[in-house]
Amino acid sequence: MQQVTGEKPRLWGTSIVGFGSYRYVYDSGREGDAPLAGFSPRAQAPTLYVMAGFADAETLLAKRGKFKTGKACLYLKSLADVDQAVLAELITRSVEHLRKTHRAAA
């Protein structure tokens, strides 16, 4: 994630390691900052924070291995099941998409 974003890791909250940041704004006007990419070594499932919504996201997700999804996260069954090349492409495309569609956080 550091290689893809070009950003150093930093702690977001108590359990998310994030790389870079972007500013989001909801239709309601609520806004905030989030990491461009991140992960959390949660006990139930390692969690990756990436944004889908770019062309071919679903195709890449289908190739990635065993996982469940949330709004902007992937819950992995096991790191051993992860196709590293597909994961790197997913993170790269997610970061590119976020940088094109959102402004950088201050």
Sequence and secondary structure as in RCSB ss.txt:
>XXXX:A:sequence
MQQVTGEKPRLWGTSIVGFGSYRYVYDSGREGDAPLAGFSPRAQAPTLYVMAGFADAETLLAKRGKFKTGKACLY
LKSLADVDQAVLAELITRSVEHLRKTHRAAA
>XXXX:A:secstr
 HHHH   EEEETTTEEEES EEEE TTS EEEE SEEEE  SSS EEE    STTHHHHHHHH SEEE SSEEE
ES GGG  HHHHHHHHHHHHHHHHHHSEE  
